[in-house]
Amino acid sequence: MTYPQDPPPERPQQYPPAPPPGYPSGPQYGGYPQPTQQGNGLAIAGFVCGLVGLLILNIILGPLALIFGGIGLSRANKGAPHRGLAIGALVLGAIDVILFFILLAILSNRGFVY
């Protein structure tokens, strides 16, 4: 039997469940916000450098494509998008560098390079 002067029994305080990893924590209303996805612009830049390097300035754009593609692939392994573009940048960058040395060898045999 309870009397009016007795305090009500204490109930454990209920907390909302913790948000899953990747979501920002803190008080939000209306549900959890969508996780922000990190872009992968270096994969795109590397792919473009590799494509353009097939036509012009392959000794400059080839290594840039290799560098940007490597960083883009590293980011893609951590969940960023455009993994295929990063791999394409690595392949095109390697082709650019190889193409430069082939052209250099052809031109040096013909006497164009001193």
Residue frames as a rotation matrix with the C-alpha (Angstrom) as fourth column:
MET 1
0.587 0.810 0.000 0.00
0.810 -0.587 0.000 0.00
0.000 0.000 -1.000 0.00
THR 2
-0.513 -0.759 0.401 1.36
0.753 -0.622 -0.215 3.43
0.413 0.191 0.890 -0.91
TYR 3
0.216 0.514 -0.830 0.72
0.803 -0.577 -0.148 6.57
-0.556 -0.634 -0.538 0.97
PRO 4
0.876 0.201 0.438 0.46
0.446 -0.684 -0.577 10.01
0.183 0.701 -0.689 -0.64
GLN 5
0.790 -0.611 -0.049 3.62
-0.521 -0.712 0.470 11.26
-0.322 -0.346 -0.881 1.11
ASP 6
0.234 -0.724 0.649 5.77
0.310 0.689 0.656 8.41
-0.922 0.048 0.385 -0.32
PRO 7
-0.177 -0.339 -0.924 7.83
-0.756 -0.555 0.348 9.41
-0.631 0.760 -0.159 -3.37
PRO 8
0.836 0.475 -0.276 7.09
-0.536 0.594 -0.601 7.49
-0.122 0.650 0.750 -6.57
PRO 9
0.530 -0.676 0.512 9.45
0.330 0.721 0.609 4.59
-0.781 -0.154 0.605 -7.28
GLU 10
0.034 -0.623 -0.782 12.45
-0.662 -0.600 0.449 5.54
-0.749 0.503 -0.432 -9.39
ARG 11
0.881 0.183 0.436 12.56
0.215 0.666 -0.714 4.24
-0.421 0.723 0.547 -12.93
PRO 12
-0.175 -0.977 0.119 15.81
0.605 -0.011 0.796 3.90
-0.777 0.211 0.593 -14.80
GLN 13
0.170 0.182 -0.968 16.29
-0.454 -0.858 -0.241 6.74
-0.875 0.481 -0.064 -17.25
GLN 14
0.482 0.101 0.870 15.74
0.612 0.672 -0.417 5.62
-0.627 0.733 0.262 -20.84
TYR 15
-0.178 -0.599 -0.781 18.27
-0.397 -0.682 0.614 6.81
-0.900 0.419 -0.117 -23.45
PRO 16
0.824 0.388 -0.413 17.87
-0.523 0.241 -0.817 6.45
-0.217 0.890 0.401 -27.22
PRO 17
0.690 -0.604 0.399 20.21
0.568 0.793 0.218 3.89
-0.448 0.077 0.891 -28.77
ALA 18
-0.049 -0.817 -0.575 23.60
-0.102 -0.568 0.816 5.10
-0.994 0.098 -0.055 -29.90
PRO 19
0.720 0.299 -0.626 23.83
-0.613 -0.148 -0.776 5.89
-0.325 0.943 0.077 -33.62
PRO 20
0.811 -0.440 0.386 25.73
0.514 0.850 -0.111 3.44
-0.279 0.288 0.916 -35.79
PRO 21
-0.136 -0.941 -0.308 29.33
0.466 -0.336 0.819 4.25
-0.874 -0.032 0.485 -36.82
GLY 22
-0.679 -0.199 0.706 29.60
0.731 -0.270 0.627 6.90
0.066 0.942 0.329 -39.49
TYR 23
0.320 0.841 0.437 26.70
0.635 -0.533 0.559 8.95
0.703 0.098 -0.704 -38.21
PRO 24
-0.539 -0.491 0.684 27.30
-0.152 -0.742 -0.653 12.14
0.828 -0.456 0.325 -36.25
SER 25
-0.322 0.414 -0.851 26.38
0.888 0.444 -0.120 11.90
0.329 -0.795 -0.511 -32.60
GLY 26
-0.995 0.040 -0.095 24.47
0.006 -0.897 -0.441 14.45
-0.103 -0.440 0.892 -30.62
PRO 27
-0.328 0.945 0.002 20.86
0.332 0.117 -0.936 15.43
-0.885 -0.306 -0.352 -30.17
GLN 28
-0.965 0.163 -0.207 19.03
-0.253 -0.351 0.901 15.44
0.074 0.922 0.380 -33.48
TYR 29
-0.270 0.946 0.177 15.35
-0.301 0.092 -0.949 15.48
-0.915 -0.310 0.260 -34.10
GLY 30
0.547 0.602 -0.582 13.49
-0.742 0.027 -0.670 13.69
-0.388 0.798 0.461 -36.83
GLY 31
0.961 -0.200 0.189 15.80
0.248 0.927 -0.282 10.70
-0.119 0.318 0.941 -37.10
TYR 32
0.168 -0.981 -0.095 19.44
0.359 -0.028 0.933 10.32
-0.918 -0.191 0.348 -37.89
PRO 33
0.507 -0.032 -0.862 20.91
-0.674 -0.637 -0.373 12.33
-0.537 0.770 -0.344 -40.75
GLN 34
0.980 -0.200 0.014 22.40
0.154 0.703 -0.694 10.59
0.129 0.682 0.720 -43.74
PRO 35
0.363 -0.915 -0.176 26.14
0.486 0.024 0.873 9.98
-0.795 -0.403 0.454 -43.40
THR 36
0.665 -0.221 -0.713 28.25
-0.595 -0.734 -0.327 12.32
-0.451 0.642 -0.620 -45.45
GLN 37
0.740 -0.407 0.535 30.11
0.565 0.808 -0.167 10.53
-0.364 0.426 0.828 -48.20
GLN 38
0.098 -0.814 -0.573 33.60
-0.134 -0.581 0.803 11.71
-0.986 -0.002 -0.166 -48.92
GLY 39
0.902 0.215 -0.376 34.15
-0.368 -0.075 -0.927 12.51
-0.227 0.974 0.011 -52.58
ASN 40
0.262 -0.835 0.483 36.97
0.463 0.548 0.697 11.12
-0.847 0.041 0.531 -54.63
GLY 41
0.897 0.132 -0.422 37.92
-0.220 -0.695 -0.685 13.93
-0.384 0.707 -0.594 -56.98
LEU 42
-0.039 -0.990 -0.137 41.51
-0.775 -0.057 0.630 12.73
-0.631 0.131 -0.765 -57.27
ALA 43
-0.299 0.002 0.954 40.35
0.349 0.931 0.107 9.53
-0.888 0.365 -0.279 -58.97
ILE 44
0.732 0.620 0.283 38.49
0.523 -0.244 -0.816 11.61
-0.437 0.745 -0.503 -61.55
ALA 45
0.711 -0.529 -0.463 41.43
-0.585 -0.811 0.028 14.01
-0.390 0.251 -0.886 -61.97
GLY 46
-0.282 -0.861 0.423 43.84
-0.424 0.508 0.750 11.10
-0.861 0.032 -0.508 -62.43
PHE 47
0.034 0.383 0.923 41.62
0.648 0.695 -0.312 9.49
-0.761 0.609 -0.225 -65.05
VAL 48
0.945 0.318 -0.074 41.34
0.174 -0.683 -0.710 12.75
-0.276 0.658 -0.701 -66.99
CYS 49
0.334 -0.906 -0.260 45.13
-0.760 -0.422 0.494 13.28
-0.557 0.033 -0.830 -66.79
GLY 50
-0.357 -0.467 0.809 45.66
0.014 0.863 0.505 9.75
-0.934 0.192 -0.302 -68.09
LEU 51
0.429 0.600 0.675 43.28
0.712 0.236 -0.662 10.24
-0.556 0.764 -0.326 -71.01
VAL 52
0.965 -0.090 -0.248 44.67
-0.197 -0.871 -0.449 13.61
-0.176 0.482 -0.858 -72.03
GLY 53
0.166 -0.979 0.120 48.20
-0.623 -0.009 0.782 12.27
-0.765 -0.205 -0.611 -71.55
LEU 54
0.146 -0.075 0.986 47.61
0.554 0.832 -0.019 9.75
-0.819 0.550 0.163 -74.33
LEU 55
0.755 0.255 0.605 47.42
0.654 -0.363 -0.663 12.68
0.050 0.896 -0.441 -76.73
ILE 56
0.411 -0.596 0.690 49.73
-0.041 -0.768 -0.639 15.41
0.911 0.235 -0.340 -75.39
LEU 57
-0.011 -0.539 0.842 52.28
-0.822 -0.475 -0.314 15.99
0.569 -0.696 -0.438 -72.62
ASN 58
0.697 0.384 -0.606 52.41
-0.092 0.886 0.455 12.34
0.711 -0.261 0.652 -71.60
ILE 59
-0.269 -0.845 -0.463 55.64
0.514 0.281 -0.810 12.74
0.814 -0.456 0.359 -69.58
ILE 60
-0.848 0.026 0.530 53.90
-0.390 -0.708 -0.589 15.29
0.360 -0.705 0.611 -67.32
LEU 61
0.000 0.975 0.220 50.35
-0.960 -0.062 0.272 13.94
0.279 -0.212 0.937 -67.22
GLY 62
0.213 0.030 -0.977 51.35
-0.120 0.993 0.004 10.26
0.970 0.117 0.215 -66.93
PRO 63
-0.705 -0.513 -0.489 53.05
0.412 0.265 -0.872 10.56
0.577 -0.816 0.024 -63.54
LEU 64
-0.765 0.512 0.391 50.27
-0.640 -0.669 -0.378 12.88
0.068 -0.539 0.839 -62.35
ALA 65
0.220 0.867 -0.448 47.74
-0.744 0.446 0.498 10.22
0.631 0.224 0.743 -63.33
LEU 66
-0.100 -0.335 -0.937 49.74
0.295 0.889 -0.350 7.62
0.950 -0.311 0.010 -61.39
ILE 67
-0.955 -0.295 -0.011 49.90
0.112 -0.329 -0.938 9.81
0.273 -0.897 0.347 -58.28
PHE 68
-0.506 0.834 0.218 46.25
-0.861 -0.504 -0.071 10.90
0.050 -0.224 0.973 -58.37
GLY 69
0.218 0.590 -0.777 45.11
-0.529 0.740 0.414 7.37
0.820 0.321 0.474 -59.17
GLY 70
-0.460 -0.472 -0.752 47.08
0.364 0.671 -0.645 5.92
0.810 -0.571 -0.137 -56.25
ILE 71
-0.981 0.148 0.125 45.62
-0.184 -0.509 -0.841 8.40
-0.060 -0.848 0.527 -53.79
GLY 72
-0.225 0.958 -0.176 42.16
-0.948 -0.174 0.268 7.90
0.226 0.228 0.947 -55.29
LEU 73
0.051 0.188 -0.981 42.46
-0.139 0.974 0.179 4.12
0.989 0.127 0.076 -54.94
SER 74
-0.843 -0.388 -0.373 43.55
0.323 0.189 -0.927 4.52
0.430 -0.902 -0.034 -51.34
ARG 75
-0.762 0.627 0.164 40.47
-0.614 -0.617 -0.493 6.64
-0.208 -0.476 0.855 -50.65
ALA 76
0.008 0.786 -0.618 38.27
-0.812 0.366 0.454 4.17
0.584 0.498 0.641 -52.53
ASN 77
-0.371 -0.204 -0.906 39.52
0.217 0.929 -0.298 1.36
0.903 -0.308 -0.301 -50.29
LYS 78
-0.969 0.031 -0.246 38.29
0.233 -0.221 -0.947 3.41
-0.084 -0.975 0.207 -47.33
GLY 79
-0.275 0.961 -0.012 34.78
0.733 0.202 -0.649 3.71
-0.622 -0.187 -0.760 -48.76
ALA 80
-0.266 0.165 -0.950 34.94
-0.403 -0.914 -0.046 6.62
-0.875 0.371 0.310 -51.19
PRO 81
0.729 0.606 0.319 33.34
0.045 0.422 -0.906 6.19
-0.683 0.674 0.280 -54.63
HIS 82
0.827 -0.271 -0.492 35.02
-0.559 -0.313 -0.768 5.85
0.054 0.910 -0.410 -58.06
ARG 83
0.301 -0.720 0.626 37.27
-0.231 0.582 0.780 2.88
-0.925 -0.379 0.009 -57.46
GLY 84
0.504 -0.044 0.863 37.12
0.729 0.557 -0.398 1.98
-0.463 0.829 0.313 -61.16
LEU 85
0.935 -0.168 0.314 38.23
0.058 -0.797 -0.601 5.45
0.351 0.580 -0.735 -62.20
ALA 86
0.576 -0.764 0.290 41.18
-0.705 -0.285 0.650 5.25
-0.414 -0.579 -0.702 -59.81
ILE 87
0.190 -0.486 0.853 42.28
0.245 0.865 0.438 1.93
-0.951 0.126 0.284 -61.31
GLY 88
0.712 0.131 0.690 41.80
0.700 -0.058 -0.711 3.36
-0.053 0.990 -0.133 -64.79
ALA 89
0.907 -0.415 0.075 43.97
-0.413 -0.910 -0.044 6.34
0.087 0.009 -0.996 -63.84
LEU 90
0.279 -0.837 0.471 46.76
-0.438 0.325 0.838 4.00
-0.855 -0.440 -0.275 -62.74
VAL 91
0.248 -0.142 0.958 46.57
0.662 0.747 -0.060 2.00
-0.707 0.650 0.279 -65.97
LEU 92
0.849 0.126 0.514 46.43
0.493 -0.540 -0.682 5.07
0.191 0.832 -0.521 -68.21
GLY 93
0.792 -0.610 0.024 49.27
-0.558 -0.708 0.433 6.74
-0.247 -0.356 -0.901 -66.29
ALA 94
0.105 -0.763 0.637 51.46
-0.035 0.638 0.770 3.69
-0.994 -0.103 0.040 -66.80
ILE 95
0.415 0.106 0.904 50.58
0.848 0.314 -0.426 3.61
-0.329 0.943 0.040 -70.50
ASP 96
0.995 -0.031 0.091 51.46
0.001 -0.945 -0.328 7.32
0.096 0.327 -0.940 -70.77
VAL 97
0.456 -0.883 0.113 54.91
-0.618 -0.222 0.754 6.82
-0.641 -0.414 -0.647 -69.26
ILE 98
-0.009 -0.428 0.904 55.62
0.382 0.834 0.399 3.76
-0.924 0.349 0.156 -71.40
LEU 99
0.693 0.348 0.632 54.40
0.711 -0.179 -0.680 5.62
-0.124 0.920 -0.371 -74.50
PHE 100
0.888 -0.419 -0.187 56.77
-0.410 -0.908 0.088 8.49
-0.207 -0.001 -0.978 -73.75
PHE 101
0.045 -0.942 0.334 59.78
-0.437 0.282 0.854 6.18
-0.898 -0.184 -0.399 -73.60
ILE 102
0.139 0.065 0.988 58.73
0.721 0.677 -0.146 4.41
-0.678 0.733 0.048 -76.80
LEU 103
0.924 0.237 0.300 58.38
0.379 -0.672 -0.636 7.74
0.050 0.702 -0.711 -78.61
LEU 104
0.657 -0.747 -0.100 61.71
-0.587 -0.590 0.555 8.88
-0.473 -0.306 -0.826 -77.16
ALA 105
-0.083 -0.693 0.716 63.43
0.070 0.713 0.698 5.74
-0.994 0.108 -0.011 -78.45
ILE 106
0.417 0.305 0.856 61.87
0.840 0.229 -0.491 6.11
-0.346 0.924 -0.160 -81.92
LEU 107
0.996 0.000 0.087 62.83
0.032 -0.928 -0.371 9.77
0.081 0.373 -0.924 -82.19
SER 108
0.448 -0.893 0.043 66.38
-0.550 -0.238 0.801 9.21
-0.705 -0.382 -0.598 -80.90
ASN 109
-0.022 -0.430 0.903 67.00
0.480 0.788 0.386 6.51
-0.877 0.441 0.189 -83.55
ARG 110
0.542 0.300 0.785 65.95
0.840 -0.210 -0.500 8.91
0.015 0.931 -0.366 -86.28
GLY 111
-0.466 -0.861 0.205 68.26
0.838 -0.504 -0.209 11.67
0.283 0.075 0.956 -85.06
PHE 112
0.266 0.646 0.715 65.62
0.306 -0.760 0.573 14.04
0.914 0.066 -0.400 -83.65
VAL 113
0.999 0.042 -0.001 66.95
0.012 -0.247 0.969 13.96
0.040 -0.968 -0.247 -80.10
TYR 114
0.339 -0.937 0.085 70.50
-0.177 -0.152 -0.972 15.15
0.924 0.314 -0.217 -79.45
